[in-house]
Amino acid sequence: GADPDPYPAWHSSQAIGDGRNLAAYTSDEADAIMEAARQTTALEARRDLYVQFQELFVQDIPSVPLYYPVYTYFVSSRVDGIEPGVLFTPASRFANVHEWTASLMPDLGG
């Protein structure tokens, strides 16, 4: 699935220029956590680092999310391999499209 990397939105290097850190949040501790998460390939370790970042985010309150989009999609029962997960953008639903398979013939049962 998609990696919930907070770096583009919250790393202090993204608070200037064309960065996406619109709240101008700066924290050496948060930066170190995000950098460590980007440098590890161990999923469990990265998950733990993201939890640490979330705890720090709740403590620092650099912003208050007022809206969280809900993406709802309907898929034919003949399509297999779709793994619902975290969607960061509408395009995220295609993260594992290479694993999808489709049944071209309906099951006529019998």
Buried (B, 14 or more C-beta within 10 A) or exposed (E): EBEBBBBEBBBBBBBEEEBEBEEEBBBEEBBEBBEBBEEEEEEEEBBBBBEBBEEBBEEBEBEEEEEEEEEEEEEEEEEEEBEEEEBBEEEEBEBBEEEEEEEEEEEEEE
